Amino acid sequence: MMRWIESHIPGGRKTALLALAFFAVTSLTIALTRFGDALALVWFGTAILVTALIALPRAHWTPVIWCFAALSAVATSLFGFGPHMALQLAAANVFEGYVIARLLLALRPQRDWLESVDGMIVLIVAGGIVGPALAAIPGAFMVALVTPGGWLPHAVDWVASHALGTLLGFPIVYLTASHARPKGAAAVGLPLILEGTAHALTVGAVTALVFLQAQLPLLFLPIVPLLFAAFRLGRTGASIGLITIAVIAIGSLSTGAGFSLPVLNAFGDKVLFLQFYLAVLLLLALPVSVALKQRQLLFDELEEQRALKGLISDHSDDALLNLDSAGLVRFASPASERLSGRDELIGRPLTAFFEPLDEALVLSVLGHAANEPGRTCVLERPVLRGDEQIWLEARVRAVPLAKTAGRIAGYAVTIRDVTASKQAELRALQEADTDALTGLPNRRAFLRHLDAQLAYAADRPFVFAIIDLDRFKCVNDTHGHDAGDMALRRVAAAMGRLSAPERFFARLGGDEFALIAENHDPAEAVALCEELCAAVAALDLPAPDDSTFSLTASVGLARIDRPCSASLALQAADGPLYAAKSGGGNRVGVATATRTQPKIGRPVSSNRAA
C-alpha cells in the first residue's frame, strides 16, 4: 500500500506516511473513543489531512483528498458506523480538512500558525471554529439518521471533537512533517529526545495520578508539568504534553478507572466535561508555547544584532555610542577613544568629544533629538587634538521609551572624523571665492564681505575704494594679453604687500580692483591709496620685446557711515574715481560728505609715464 500511494499520490514518501498515519489514527480514534455508538471523543484525522494538503501546491490537492477520503471511508466501515455511512462521513471529513487548509493558507500565507500570536489566532479560528462548524452541518445530519438524538447535540459533539483533535494534533503533526526543530537540534538530537521523553513521562505520571483516583479534585495538577514542558521545548513540548494528557484521560474514561466527580453521573456529561477540560488545557498551553517561541525568536534576533553590532563597532573607524536619557555614555566602540582623545568614556557626557566652548551647542542638539525621536540631528564642529585641528561630525537620534509617549530611553550616536571632506569643502569654497588670475578674492567674495560691512556701517564706519588701472587697454593692444595678465598679477602682488587684517583687497573684474579698509580715518585711507598708486607706478613690467613698461592707477574713495545697498556704495566711489581719471589719472579721488562734488587728490609723483 505504501508503494502504491508513493507512486500514485503527489508528495511522495511524506504524503504516503501521512496517509498511513491518517488511517491508523482515525481507526484507533473510532475504535477507542466512540462511546455509546456516538461520534469519537477526539478526532485527530483532520490535523493529518490539513498537514498533507498545506505541504503541496493546490494543483495536487485533488488526488490527495480522494486518497484520504477512501481511507476515512474504510476506517468508518471497519470500526465506525459501517459501510452505509462511510462515504458520506468521509466526504464531510475531507471537506473539513479542505476548508481549514484553504483558510490557513489564505489568512496566513507566511505559515506562522505556530510561531506568532496572529498565526495562532488564525489556527484557532480556522481549525477550532469555522472548519468543524461547516463540516458539522452535513456530518451531524448523517449521524442523526443512524443514532439516537437530534441534529443539534450531534453537531455540538462534532464541533467539540473535531476542533479539539485538530488543535491538539496539528502542532505535533505539522512540526514532525515539516522537520521544524529548534536551532541547534541537529547537534543535540539525543539530549532533546531524552528530554522530550522525560517530559512525556512526567506529564503522564501526574495525569495518571489525577485521573486514576476519585477521592481528590486534582485536575489542576497536570497544568504544572504541561507548562514546564512548554517552557522547555516550546510548541513540541506543549503538543506532547497535551496528547499525553488526552490519551490517559480518554483511557481512564473508557475503562471507568477513576475519573469520578459527584456532579458527573451520566457518561455523556463526563465526555463533555473531558472535552471541555482538554480544550482549556489546549487554550492555556498553546498560546504559552507560541509566546515562548516568539520570545526565543526575539532573543535570537537580539543576539544576532548584538553580534553584528560588535563586529561593526570593532572594525569601524566611526565612534558608535549609546547614551542614557541624561546624555551619559553607556556604550562606546573602540574608535571612540581615538576620536575623543580619552581612555575612558563610560559615564561621561557627549561633550567629552568636543571643545568646552561648544558644550551649549551639544546640549542643544541632544534637546532637539529628544523632542523629535524620529529625526536625526547633525552636529559638525572643529576640535583640537594636540596641535592638530580636526572636524568631527556627530549624528544623534533619540530612542523613544516603549509605551511611554514623550519620554526617551536614551540616544544612539555616531561620530566620525570628517576633516578630509571638510578641508575639501573649504578648499572648494576658497576656490569659488578666489580670482584665478591674481589670487585675490573675486567679485563674489568681495560683495559678500561688503554686505557684511554695510550691515553695521552706522556703528563701524569704513572706507571703500575702487582702483582702476589707467589706460590698461593700451597695454593689451601694444604688448599682448599675456603681458597684460602678468601686469595684473604684479599689481595684485603689490596689493598683497599692503594687505592687513583690517584691509580687504579684491579684483572686481578686468583691470578694476576694490579695497575695504576698517578702522581707517579718511586721511589714513588717502595715504594708503596714494601708497598703493606709488607702488603700482614703481613696477617695472617686462614686455615681450625685452623692453619694459609701467602702469598707473586711479582710485575713487568714499567713507561709508550708514547702512545702504552695495550698488549705492559702488556709486559713492564711482564718482571720485571718474574725477581722478578725468584729472589725468595716477591720483586719488575722495568723495565729500555731501557726495555732490568729489575732492581730487594730488597726483602721485612718478617719473614714469603710462
Disulfide bonds with the S-S distance in Angstrom:
none
